[in-house]
Amino acid sequence: MPSVACLVAFVAVVAGQHGHGHAHSSQHISKHDGHAEEVVFHDKHGHKDVDYHTHPKYEFEYKVEDHHTGDHKTQHEQRDGDVVKGFYSLHEPDGSVRDVHYHGDHHSGFHAEVKHSTHHIVPEHHY
């Protein structure tokens, strides 16, 4: 989990440098390591090699809201074995919002459903 600590530290440093107070970010990560199972391989010469495998299981989410830069995004993903399910949403530069729901597994592959919603932007007029 050292990479998670580095990511959290980086986000804290970047947020502290701007000092605008307009940005918000959050993240949550849960990793569930199972018991390691021994996996035995034999190469073409009959040599035995042993490795260890654990059942992959995790869940994470993050969110960024920065009204100063207009950066708005969120993501949530979970994995249990070879099944991955997730969602992400982000505000596009043109004002629309892209929402993507995805899932994937060993049998059916990767599938994503993408939806774009347009928010009408009313320009300000200064008289």
Backbone as a ProteinNet text record, in pm:
[ID]
protein_1_A
[PRIMARY]
MPSVACLVAFVAVVAGQHGHGHAHSSQHISKHDGHAEEVVFHDKHGHKDVDYHTHPKYEFEYKVEDHHTGDHKTQHEQRDGDVVKGFYSLHEPDGSVRDVHYHGDHHSGFHAEVKHSTHHIVPEHHY
[TERTIARY]
80.1	0	85.6	219.7	298.3	255.5	212.4	171.8	47.9	-41.1	-160	-119.2	-23.6	23.5	87	161.7	222	116.1	10.8	-97.2	-167.6	-198.2	-265.3	-177	-46.9	45.1	53.9	58.7	65	-59.6	-176.1	-301.5	-302.5	-255.8	-253.3	-159.2	-42.8	53.2	-2	-57.8	-112.5	-227.6	-316	-429.5	-380.6	-276.9	-224.4	-155.8	-100.7	-30	-124.3	-245.6	-335.7	-400.7	-431.6	-480.2	-610.2	-685.1	-808.5	-924.4	-917.9	-1026.2	-1148.5	-1141.1	-1255	-1255.9	-1148.3	-1137.4	-1165.2	-1215.9	-1241.1	-1207.1	-1136.5	-1112.6	-1122	-1160.7	-1167.4	-1137.3	-1092.9	-1064.6	-1084.4	-1119.8	-1140.7	-1092.4	-1011.2	-958.5	-971.6	-1027	-1034.6	-977.7	-879.6	-819.4	-836.4	-885.3	-911.9	-826.7	-712.9	-626.4	-676.6	-690.5	-729.1	-606.2	-627.4	-515.8	-443.1	-312.3	-232.3	-245.9	-267.8	-275.6	-152.9	-95.4	22.3	-18.4	53.1	30.1	160.6	153	272.2	272.6	386.6	405.3	518.4	509.2	617.4	655	782.3	824.4	842.1	881	891	999.9	1089	1194.9	1156.4	1036.1	989.5	1029.9	1094.9	1132.8	1009.6	1005.7	892.5	919	818.1	826.5	700.9	717.4	605.2	585.1	460.5	423.9	302.9	262.5	149	49.2	-77.4	-184.3	-287.6	-333.9	-444.5	-561.8	-677.6	-800.4	-804.7	-801	-801.8	-938.9	-940.4	-1064.9	-1033.1	-1095.7	-1074.2	-1193.6	-1195.3	-1295.4	-1230.6	-1254.3	-1202.4	-1298	-1286.2	-1361.4	-1285.4	-1306.4	-1249.6	-1340.2	-1321.4	-1403.6	-1320.3	-1332.9	-1265.2	-1368.7	-1373.1	-1459.2	-1376.3	-1340.5	-1262.7	-1337.6	-1406.6	-1487.4	-1400.6	-1279	-1188.2	-1145.3	-1109.5	-1063.2	-1174.4	-1287	-1395	-1374.7	-1277.2	-1247.7	-1345.1	-1434.9	-1532.1	-1531.8	-1498.8	-1500.4	-1516.9	-1565.1	-1582.3	-1567.2	-1519.7	-1507.9	-1527.5	-1589.5	-1605.7	-1581.9	-1501.9	-1475.1	-1461.6	-1506.7	-1487.5	-1450.6	-1370.6	-1328.1	-1340.3	-1389.7	-1396.6	-1359.6	-1237.5	-1187.2	-1163.6	-1222.2	-1202.4	-1319.2	-1410.6	-1525.6	-1495.7	-1499.2	-1476.4	-1601	-1648.2	-1763	-1725.5	-1768.8	-1735.7	-1819.8	-1793.8	-1864.3	-1769	-1771.4	-1704.3	-1784.3	-1767.4	-1838.9	-1743.3	-1751.1	-1667.8	-1736.5	-1705.6	-1756.8	-1662.5	-1718.3	-1640.4	-1622.9	-1521.2	-1498.9	-1618.1	-1700.7	-1816	-1936.6	-1924.4	-2033.4	-2115.5	-2096.4	-2170.5	-2105.8	-2181.2	-2132.2	-2130.5	-2018.4	-2004.6	-2011.9	-2108.2	-2122.6	-2093.6	-2008.5	-1972.1	-1989.1	-2074	-2087.5	-2017.7	-1931.3	-1858	-1851.5	-1830.9	-1808.7	-1728.1	-1659.9	-1580.7	-1554.8	-1539.5	-1501.9	-1435.3	-1385.3	-1309.8	-1395.6	-1523.3	-1608.9	-1667.2	-1713.6	-1782.2	-1696.5	-1579.1	-1492.1	-1532.7	-1492.4	-1517.5	-1634.3	-1725.3	-1840.5	-1858.1	-1887.5	-1909.6	-2032.1	-2110.7	-2225.2	-2193.9	-2188.7	-2151.1	-2273.2	-2298.1	-2408.3	-2354	-2399.1	-2363.4	-2489.9	-2481.2	-2593.2	-2544.4	-2625.2	-2586.8	-2658.9	-2581.9	-2638	-2631.9	-2742.2	-2745.5	-2666.7	-2571.5	-2488.4	-2542.7	-2581.4	-2633.9	-2522.2	-2477	-2366.9	-2414.3	-2322.8	-2353.7	-2338.5	-2430.9	-2423.3	-2398.5	-2298.8	-2266.6	-2305.5	-2395.8	-2441.7	-2384.4
-119	0	127.2	119.9	242	334.8	280.3	367	446.4	389.5	461.8	579	555.8	663.2	774.9	739.8	841.4	921.8	854.5	923.9	1021.4	977.7	1064.7	1184	1161.6	1270.8	1368.9	1318.4	1403.9	1492	1432.1	1508.2	1617	1585.6	1684.3	1800.5	1770.8	1875.4	1964.8	1903.7	1982.6	2069.2	2014	2091.2	2206.1	2183.8	2288.1	2399.9	2372	2474	2575.9	2536.2	2627.2	2726.8	2685.3	2776.3	2848.2	2805.6	2874.1	2832.5	2714.7	2667.2	2624.9	2619.8	2586.5	2439.9	2370.6	2233.3	2134.7	2019.5	1911.7	1781	1696.4	1562.6	1463.4	1342.3	1237.4	1105.3	1009.8	877.6	774.4	655.7	543.6	417.9	339.1	216.4	104.5	-8	-127.3	-243.4	-308.8	-424.8	-543.1	-652.6	-771.2	-885.3	-907.7	-1017.5	-1148.6	-1245.7	-1379	-1456.9	-1583.9	-1670.8	-1712.4	-1711.5	-1749.3	-1899	-1931	-2070.4	-2103.5	-2218.7	-2261.8	-2306.6	-2259.6	-2299	-2358.9	-2481.1	-2552.3	-2554.6	-2516.4	-2517.4	-2613.6	-2676.6	-2760.6	-2707	-2676.3	-2627.8	-2746.2	-2716.2	-2822.8	-2925.2	-2893.4	-2986.6	-3065.1	-3042.6	-3115.2	-3052.3	-2934.7	-2868	-2809.5	-2824.8	-2778.2	-2634.9	-2548.9	-2411.5	-2386	-2321.7	-2295.4	-2144.3	-2104.6	-1963.9	-1960.2	-1841.9	-1827.7	-1729.4	-1759.3	-1679.5	-1650.3	-1528.2	-1494.4	-1447	-1465.4	-1422.2	-1269	-1203.1	-1055.9	-1001.3	-910.2	-848.2	-709.5	-608.1	-471.1	-385.4	-267.3	-166.1	-30.2	62.3	196.8	298.1	419.7	530.4	659.5	755.7	887.5	991.5	1114	1223.7	1351	1432.1	1561	1665.4	1775.3	1889	2015.4	2075.3	2199.5	2304.1	2393.3	2494.3	2599.4	2615.4	2713.3	2668.3	2541	2489.9	2422	2392.5	2321.9	2171.8	2119.8	1977.2	1907	1827.1	1750.6	1608.5	1513.8	1373.5	1284.5	1164.9	1066.1	927.7	832.2	694.8	600.4	487.8	380	249.4	160.4	31.1	-75	-194.9	-308.5	-431.9	-516.2	-639.9	-753.5	-865.9	-988	-1101.2	-1150.2	-1250.8	-1188.3	-1248.3	-1189.5	-1098.1	-1069.9	-983.7	-841.9	-746.8	-605.9	-528.5	-440.7	-354.4	-213.9	-116	19.3	124.8	247.2	364	481.5	567.6	696.3	802.8	923.9	1038.7	1155.8	1234.5	1354.5	1462.6	1585.7	1702.4	1731	1735.9	1764.7	1916	1961.3	2105.1	2178.5	2106.2	2171.6	2184.3	2140.4	2150.8	2024.4	1926.9	1801.7	1713.7	1614.1	1519.1	1381	1312.9	1176.4	1079.2	986.9	881.3	748.5	668.3	538.7	432.3	333.2	214.9	101.5	26.9	-79.5	-204	-315.1	-441.6	-532.1	-622.7	-716.8	-842.5	-951.5	-1077.1	-1165.8	-1277.3	-1367.6	-1423.4	-1445	-1510.7	-1414.1	-1296.4	-1206.5	-1089.3	-1071.6	-960.8	-829.7	-719.4	-586.3	-520.6	-460.6	-391.7	-258.1	-154.2	-22.4	41.6	107.7	184.3	330.8	409.7	551.1	637	731.8	826.1	967.3	1052.8	1194.6	1273.1	1360.8	1449.1	1592	1668.7	1806.3	1900.4	1987	2092.3	2220.1	2286.6	2410.2	2517.2	2573.5	2678.1	2811	2894.5	3025.7	3126.2	3188.9	3284.3	3409.1	3461.3	3584.2	3703.5	3795.4	3920.1	4034.1	4110.9	4227.5	4352.3	4428.7	4552	4672.6
0	0	0	-16	-19.8	-132.9	-246.1	-356.7	-320.1	-238.2	-193.6	-105.6	-15.9	71.3	-10.4	-114.9	-201.4	-273.7	-322.1	-391.2	-297.7	-176.8	-80.8	-47.1	-27.3	2.5	-113.1	-235.8	-354.2	-364.4	-346.6	-353.6	-246.7	-126.6	-18.7	-50.6	-107.8	-142.8	-253.3	-357.1	-467.9	-418.9	-338.4	-287.6	-200.3	-122.1	-35.1	-110.8	-227.9	-304.5	-365.8	-398.2	-466.9	-371.9	-251.5	-150.8	-184	-285	-320.6	-231.1	-174.2	-91.9	-171.6	-303.6	-386.6	-427.7	-406.4	-455.1	-342.9	-382.5	-288	-357.3	-288.7	-341.1	-227	-260.5	-160.3	-227.9	-150.5	-202.9	-93.1	-135.2	-44	-115.3	-48.3	-106.4	-3.5	-45.2	39.6	-39.7	16.7	-48.1	46.2	-8.6	72	18.6	80.1	36.1	94	7.5	51.4	93.7	124.7	160.4	32.9	39	-77.7	-103.7	-229.8	-271.2	-353.9	-328.2	-403	-542.6	-643.2	-781.7	-832.4	-884.2	-930.4	-1082.8	-1141	-1286.1	-1319.5	-1435.5	-1486.5	-1623.7	-1644.1	-1776	-1871.2	-1994.9	-2096.9	-2065.2	-1972.3	-1932.6	-1807.3	-1757.4	-1640.2	-1508	-1512.6	-1388.4	-1321.2	-1191.8	-1112.7	-1065	-1078.9	-1030.4	-948	-834.2	-744.7	-734.9	-745.2	-727	-633.9	-595.5	-504.6	-564.7	-549	-606.3	-496.9	-490	-400.6	-484.5	-433.4	-499.8	-496.6	-613	-612.6	-574.7	-477.8	-434.6	-381.6	-442.2	-396.3	-432.3	-375	-406.2	-385.4	-477.5	-458	-517.5	-469.6	-526.4	-500.6	-589	-567.4	-629.6	-585.7	-633.9	-631.1	-735.1	-742.8	-782	-708.7	-742	-725.5	-835.9	-832.8	-914.8	-845.1	-912.9	-982.1	-936.3	-997.9	-1137.7	-1151.8	-1281.8	-1361	-1295.9	-1363.3	-1369.1	-1295.3	-1294.4	-1199.6	-1256	-1178.1	-1231.5	-1144.2	-1185.8	-1064.3	-1089.7	-984.6	-1045.7	-967.1	-1013.1	-896	-924.3	-827.4	-902.4	-844.9	-907.9	-801.7	-835.6	-746	-828.1	-767.5	-832.8	-732.7	-782.5	-704.1	-798.5	-787.2	-880.2	-1016.2	-1120.3	-1253.1	-1293	-1202.1	-1231.9	-1182.2	-1276.4	-1244.6	-1285.4	-1194.8	-1223.6	-1180.3	-1258.6	-1220.1	-1288.3	-1247.4	-1297.2	-1289.8	-1391.4	-1377.1	-1447.6	-1400.5	-1453.8	-1457.3	-1563.7	-1569.6	-1650.7	-1615	-1686.8	-1802.8	-1922.8	-2043.1	-2056.9	-2130.4	-2149.9	-2213.3	-2291.9	-2355.6	-2262.9	-2138.5	-2042.1	-2027.8	-2115.8	-2104.3	-1997.5	-1954.6	-1855.2	-1919.7	-1906.3	-1958.7	-1841.7	-1847.6	-1748	-1815.2	-1753.9	-1810.3	-1702.3	-1732.8	-1648.2	-1723	-1654.8	-1722.4	-1636	-1703.3	-1634.6	-1727.2	-1666	-1743.2	-1663	-1735.8	-1673.1	-1778.6	-1733.9	-1820.2	-1934.6	-1909.6	-2009.1	-2111.5	-2067.6	-2161.7	-2208	-2150.9	-2191	-2124.3	-2186.1	-2130.2	-2203.5	-2128.2	-2185.5	-2113.7	-2190.4	-2132	-2195.5	-2112.3	-2157.9	-2130.1	-2236.3	-2225.1	-2251.7	-2162.2	-2179.3	-2166.2	-2255.5	-2249.6	-2218.6	-2121.1	-2092.4	-2112.7	-2179.6	-2210.4	-2116.6	-2055.6	-1973	-2054.5	-2061.7	-2139.1	-2064.8	-2132.9	-2075.4	-2124.8	-2032	-2066.6	-2046.5	-2155.9	-2140.3	-2063.4	-1986.4	-1912	-2003.7	-1992.5	-2069.2	-1971.5	-2001.8	-1917.7	-1994.7	-1938.5	-2004.7	-1937.1
[MASK]
+++++++++++++++++++++++++++++++++++++++++++++++++++++++++++++++++++++++++++++++++++++++++++++++++++++++++++++++++++++++++++++++

